[in-house]
Amino acid sequence: MVCFIDGSNLYSHLRDSFGAGKVHLPSLCHKLAGAHRRLHQWRMYAAPVPQGDTDEDKRRYAGQQRFFEFVRRHRKGALRLARFQKDAHGILREKGVDVLLAVDLVRLAAEDAYDVAVVLSGDGDLVPAIKTVQEVYARRVEVALPDVPAYHVHQEADAYLEVTTALFEAVRR
């Protein structure tokens, strides 16, 4: 089993559902694997926040860099970085995370790197990749999120694993 984690999407859903978004990702993935499956890898997809000039920006940047280093050093962790880009109104938007995750979901299925993928994202843009993995590579794709509106992803997944309050509290940081 491999967990594919859209960092900002998961964080937002956890924060909206439980009032906090930080969890110990390896523990979350192990709990989602359960006793009957072996977790081979957990893959984190994120965009580094800009360093910025304010103390708050610098604190956020330093914290994220520490977390990225944790992922890089974890024996089952993998980190894939996208980018932030200003939109037409000058607002920074995360770009490319869903594309990186989708490409890896399909590529790793083609490489026979997993039998089950657990996707921690409610992003509907992932549906074509999910369907490709299911139809072309006959892999099982499960989606794990709190009870949030992500209907398109839920409908296409082979299973929905709810991140319950009890599970969240067990892995909360």
QUIBELTA-V551709 format. One record per run of one state. SS is the DSSP state (h for helix, s for strand, l for the rest). FROM is the first residue (numbers start at 1). LEN is the number of residues. If there is no record, write none. Layout:
{{SS;FROM;LEN} {SS;FROM;LEN}}
This chain:
{{l;1;1} {s;2;5} {h;7;12} {l;19;4} {s;23;1} {l;24;1} {h;25;9} {l;34;7} {s;41;6} {l;47;8} {h;55;19} {l;74;3} {s;77;5} {l;82;1} {s;83;4} {l;87;5} {s;92;4} {l;96;1} {h;97;14} {l;111;5} {s;116;5} {l;121;3} {h;124;14} {l;138;2} {s;140;6} {l;146;5} {h;151;6} {l;157;2} {s;159;4} {l;163;2} {h;165;7} {s;172;1} {l;173;1}}
